């Protein structure tokens, strides 16, 4: 009986598609057209699989595979999710779960680490931006979707997961055993360095990040008795997050100008965001730190402050992930995650294509190398050579600004 139902179902699908091919083209919305020859080709392949494939495959599985192939072939960020996969995604964004703490994307059928999240098992295990995760518990991730990879890495807190990674410059894969934890992003931390240089580290962009940054700036001003000489905003290995936070944080330091805009194929995809008349630092110098793990919202902030001439960007080229994905739930509980727009800097740079290039490239030195003087920085910053270079750069800017102030004062007198 079940076989008869399956046969009738398959036959009905084929009849339906065949009827659609009575015309040269199947008409969709507006002037979009679906070529009938491609539908005919699909039906032909569908029939051959049903009749000749070594194992019996149900219709739903075949259609899910077809849809997934169509969507994932567009770009690394678009995907089709079954009902179960969509539920997993909602758990990941709203609930607590055990994981290793990495932001990932897809590249050439491989799972690539965008950035490890601060103070998580992944960052403590030494995972780096640009690493490729090729196996999880002896299961190959080749050509698996992001959702499938996440599901394998996720698990009960306290359990171990073995991952195998490929790293640029190494001939052999690295095998790393990591204990899962509840992943809670620390979000933000700040510090005062010599010569009243303020430092803020933002690990990710969350809904409250704009208020958090503003509070930290106020705190830094109080700690220096309003003698703050400049701010270092550290967005290294920050994989992004909420767009509103990126716009809000940029706006804190800009008095005017465009922050970012998006372009897509629909009217609702074209948006522009502008600054309001405020600058909580009152024109004090800003250095923004980025690297290959800085993506999405991080690139929006760096690009906005760079294009408006408000900050100097230092470090290495950013990741280059600045596209808008919208999730549309379908009638059966499955969902389509589709790239619908791209972000552009105020000067029109395609962040997704080009990334953000720093104004000043920091010398990437081995932190384990001897004779590197970072003793002037206290823990946990004492091994951070890039931060030391940035602080030294800010000191030079502060001295230069002080000389200009003195000369202006003498001229007025």
N, C-alpha and C positions, 0 to 999 in steps of 0.2 A: 504493500500500500504506500509506504514511504517513498519507494522508488518511483511509483506512478505519479505521486504528487510532485517529486523532483522533476520528472520528465515533463509534466504538464507546465510546471513553472518555467523551465528552460525553454520549452516550445513557445510559451506565451511571450517571453522576452524577445525571442528571435523573430516571431511574427510581428511584434510591435515595431522592432527596429527595421524590419523589412518593409513594412507599410510606410515608414517614414522616408524610405528611399524611392518612393514612387515619383518624387520630384528630384530634379538635379541637386537642389539644395534644401536643407531643412532650415526654416526661418526661425530665428530666435528674436530676442527683444531688439527693437529699433532696426538698424540695418545690419546687425551681426548675422552671419550665416555660417552654418555648419555644413561642410562639404559631405555630400551623400556617399562619395567613394570611400571616405575614411570610415564612415559608419559601416559600409559594406565590408571593408577590410576587418573591422573590429568583429563583426558578426561571424565572418569566415574563421577568424582565429578562435573565437569563442566556441564555435561548433567543433573545430578540430580538437581543441583541448577536451571538450566534453566527451568526444567519441574515442580519442586516441591516447590521451595521457594515461600513464601507467597506473595511477591511482584515481579513485573517484573523488572529484573536488566539487564542493557545493557551490551554488551560484553566488551566494553572498561573499564567500572567500574570493572568488574570481573578480567580482565587481569591486571589492575593497582593494585588491591588489591593483586593479586598473586605475582606480581613482587615486590611490597613493602615488603610483608612478607618474600620473599626470601632474599632480600638485608638487611633489618633491623635486621633480625635474625643473621646476621654475627657478628656484633659488634655495640656498641652505636654510632659509627661515620659514618658508611656507610648508605647510603639512596638512594632511587629512588625519583626523583622530577618530578612532572608533569610540563608542560610548564609554567603554572601560578606560581608554586612554585619556579621554576628556575628563573623566572623574579623577584620574591620577593627577592631571594638570591642576585641577581645582584644589586638590589636597596640597599640592606643592606650593600654591600661592596663598592659601588661606589657613592651612593646618600645620601641625607640628609633625615632623618626620625625621628619621635618622638618615644622614647622608655624609658625604665627605667634604662638601663645601667648595664646589667649583662651578663656574659659569661656563657653559659649553656651547659650541655651534657645530655646523657640519661643513666640511671642505673636502671635495673630491671623494665623497663616500666614506670619509673618516670623521671620527669625533675629535674635534679640536678644542683645547682649553683656551677660553678667552682670558680668564684670570681666576686664580684661587681667591676665595673670600678670606679676608683678614681673620686671624685667630680661629681657624677651623682646622680639622684634621688634614685637609688637602694642603693648606699653606704650611702647616708644621711638618708635613711629610716631604716638603721641597718641590711640590708640583709647580710648574711654571707656565706662564702664558706662552702659547705656541706649541706646547706638548700635544701629541696625539695619543688618545687612549685607544688602544687596539684590542684589548681583552679585559673582561671583567669575570673573575672566577672561572677562567679557562673558556669563556664563551667569547667568540670573536664578535667585534662590533662592526666589522666591515659591512657596509650597505644597510646597517640597521638605522632606524630613525632616531632622532633625539629622544623622543618619548620612550622608546625601547631601551636606549642606553641609560636614561635616568632611572627607569624602573629597575634595571640590574644593579645600579650603584646604590639605590635607596634600600633601606632595611631598618631593622630594629636597632635602636641606640645600644652600643656596647658590643655589637657583632662585628666581626672582621670581614673585610672584603679585599681580595687580591686583584690588583690591576697591573696591566702591562702597558708601558708607554714608549713611544718613539720620541726622541729628542734630537733636535738639530745639532750636528757636530759629534754625535755618538754613533758608533757602528752597530752596537747591539741594543736591543730593547732593555728598558729598566723594569724590574719587577718590584712592586712596592705593596706591602701589606698595611692597610689602614683600618683603624677602628672607627666605626660610624658614631656620630654624635647628633644630638638635636642641633640643627643649624640656626643660630641666631646671630645676625649681623650686628657687630658692635656699633656700626654706623659712623660715629664721629669721635675724634679726640683732638685736643689742642695742646700747645706747648709754647713757652717763651724761651728763645735762645738769646745768646749774647747780643748786646747793642739793641735790646728791645725789639727783636725781630719776632713777629708772630708766626705761628705755624698751625695749620688746620689740616688734618687728615680725614678725608671723606671716603669711606669704604664702599658705599653704594648710595643711590638716589632713592630715598623713600618719601612717602607723602609728607612727612614732617621735616624734611631735610632743610628747607629754606629757613624755617624758624630756628632750627638747631644751629645753622651757620651764623645767623644773626645773633643768637645768644652767645655763641663762642667769641664772636668779634667784640661784643660788649664786654665779655669777661676779660679778653686780652687787653682791652683798653684800660680796664680798671686795674689789672695786674701791673701794667706799666705806668700807671698814673697819667694816662693820656699822653704818654711819650712813645707810643708805638711808631716804629720807623718804616715798617712795611709788612706785608703779609705773604707767606708762602702757602699756596693752596695745593695740597698733594692729592692728585687724582690718579696716581699710578695704580695699576691693577684694579681700577674701579670699572666694573663691567656695565654700569649704567643703572637704569631703573625708570622711575616715574618722570615723564616729560615735564609735567608741571613744576617739579623740583628743579630741573635744569633751567627752565625759564626763570623761575623765581630767584635762584641763586645768582644767575647772570644779572638780573635786574637789580640786585642788592648793590652792585658795584658800577652800574651804568646810569648816567643821567639822561641819556637820550640814545636813539638809534635802534636799528633792527637787531633782534636777538637771534632769531632763526626763522626759517620758513619751510613749509613742506609742499611738495608737488606730486600730484598723482593724476589719474585719468578721469576722476570724477570731481565734481564741484566741491564736494565735502572734503576732499583730500587736500585742497589748496588752502593752506592757513598761513598767517603771518603773526609773529609775536614781536612786540616792541617794548622798549624800556620805559619806565616811569621816572620822573625827575627826582632821583635820589642817588646818593652814593654814601653808604655808611662808613667808608674809609676816607671820605673827603679827599680823594685824589692821591692818597698814599700809594706807593708802588706795590704792584702785585706780581708775583712770579707763580705761574701755574705749572706744576710738574705732571708730565704724562709719560707713558711708555706703551709698549705693544699690547698691554692688558687694559688700556684705557679705551672704553668703547661707548657707543650710543650717547647717553646723557653726558658723560664726561667729555666727549668730543664736541657736543653742542656748547657746553660752557667754555671750553678752551677756544673753540672757533669764534664764539661771540665776543669774548674779551680780547682776542687777538685781532680780529677784523676791525673792531672799534678802537683799537689802539690803547685799550685800557690796561692790558697786561702783557707781559713777556712770557711766552711759552717755552719751557725748557724740558730737556729729556730726550726721548727717542720717538719716532713716528708712532702714532696711535693705531689701534686695531683696524679701523675702517668698517664699522658696523653702525649705520645710521639710517635704518629704514623702519617704516611704520607697519606693524602687523595688527590686523583686526581679526578677532575670533568671532565666528558666526555659528551659533548652535543650529543644527539641522533638525528636521522633524522627528528623526528617530533617536535623538540623544547624542548622535555623533557631532563632530564640529569641523569646520574649515578654518584654519589659521592661514591667512593670506596677506602677503605684502601688498599694501595699497598705496603707499607713498614713500618718498625719500626726503631726508632732511638736507638742507643746504645752509651754509654759513651766510652771514649778512652780505658778503661779497660774492655770493653765488657759487662757492666751492661745493662740489658734490662730496660730502663727507663719506658716504658709503663707498664711493669709488676711490677717493684719494686719501682718506684719513686726514689727520691733522699733523702737519709737519712743524716741529718746534722751531722757534727763532734761534735758539741756541742748543746745539747738540751736546749733551753731557758725555764725558769720556766714560764708557762702560768698563770699569776696572773690576777685577776679581776681588771680592770682599775678603777672601781668605789670604790674599797676597800680603806678605810681610812688608813692613816699613810704610804702611799707609797710616798717616796720622789722623785718627778720628777721635782721639782721646778727649778733645774739647767738647764732644757731645756725650751726654749721659745716656745710660741705658733707658730704653731699648734701641736708641738711635745710634749708638757708638760704632756700629758696623755698616752704617748706611753711607757709602761713599758718595752716591748721587746727591743725597740730602746735604752732605757737607759742602759739596761744590756749589749747590744752590744757595746755601747760607752765605758762603764767601762772596758769591755774586751779589746777593742782596746787600751785604755790607758795603761793597763798592758803590752800589747805586745810592745807598743812604748817605755815604760820605760825599758823593758827587752832588746830591740834592742839598746837603748842608752847605757846601761851598757856594752853590748857586744862591741859596737863601741869604748867606752872609754878604755876597756881592750885591744882591738886590737891595739889602738894607743899607749898605754903604752908599750906593748910588742915590737912594732916596734921601739920605741925609746930606 
